Amino acid sequence: MANRPTPFNGLRHLALVVPNLEECERFYVDIIGMQILRRASADLVYLTLGNDNLSLGRNREGERSGVQYLDHFGFIVDTVDQLHEWYDFMKAEGVNVLDTPHDHGDGARSFHVTDPAGNVIQPIYHPAISGQRFSAPGQ
């Protein structure tokens, strides 16, 4: 195998195609707290929490994503207390909550919800990555 280049610096972009773009946009902005980064067209919007990028595209009638399959994706919180605050908030907002906060064998704690398109989201506290902050190169 050839020498691997400098490691990637994280996974910070996810693109979802959804059948109900406006409803999903409201969920990610009003419930999750993302901001609109750019509206590329009436069928494509980019959202952010400041260090990531979520693309929501409209699934056109008859289009199918093929054999792609996404199990879930996660949003990191800094503390276990924050995780429980998110759980209470999402329940109060009527979000489809799939389970209760639970511990993982590696010290993480999480729960799962769905967005209006049925994508599974995992709010998660993970001691190895929670609390990390990003800065511009050289700072």
Secondary structure in CASP SS format (residue, H / E / C, confidence):
PFRMAT SS
TARGET T0000
AUTHOR 0000-0000-0000
METHOD secondary structure of the structure
MODEL  1
M C 1.00
A C 1.00
N C 1.00
R C 1.00
P C 1.00
T C 1.00
P C 1.00
F C 1.00
N C 1.00
G C 1.00
L C 1.00
R C 1.00
H E 1.00
L E 1.00
A E 1.00
L E 1.00
V E 1.00
V E 1.00
P C 1.00
N C 1.00
L H 1.00
E H 1.00
E H 1.00
C H 1.00
E H 1.00
R H 1.00
F H 1.00
Y H 1.00
V H 1.00
D H 1.00
I H 1.00
I H 1.00
G C 1.00
M C 1.00
Q E 1.00
I E 1.00
L E 1.00
R E 1.00
R E 1.00
A E 1.00
S E 1.00
A C 1.00
D C 1.00
L E 1.00
V E 1.00
Y E 1.00
L E 1.00
T E 1.00
L C 1.00
G C 1.00
N C 1.00
D C 1.00
N E 1.00
L E 1.00
S E 1.00
L E 1.00
G E 1.00
R E 1.00
N C 1.00
R C 1.00
E C 1.00
G C 1.00
E C 1.00
R C 1.00
S C 1.00
G C 1.00
V C 1.00
Q C 1.00
Y C 1.00
L C 1.00
D C 1.00
H C 1.00
F E 1.00
G E 1.00
F E 1.00
I E 1.00
V E 1.00
D C 1.00
T C 1.00
V H 1.00
D H 1.00
Q H 1.00
L H 1.00
H H 1.00
E H 1.00
W H 1.00
Y H 1.00
D H 1.00
F H 1.00
M H 1.00
K H 1.00
A H 1.00
E C 1.00
G C 1.00
V C 1.00
N E 1.00
V E 1.00
L C 1.00
D C 1.00
T C 1.00
P C 1.00
H E 1.00
D E 1.00
H C 1.00
G C 1.00
D C 1.00
G C 1.00
A C 1.00
R E 1.00
S E 1.00
F C 1.00
H C 1.00
V E 1.00
T E 1.00
D C 1.00
P C 1.00
A C 1.00
G C 1.00
N C 1.00
V E 1.00
I E 1.00
Q E 1.00
P E 1.00
I E 1.00
Y E 1.00
H C 1.00
P C 1.00
A C 1.00
I C 1.00
S C 1.00
G C 1.00
Q C 1.00
R C 1.00
F C 1.00
S C 1.00
A C 1.00
P C 1.00
G C 1.00
Q C 1.00
END
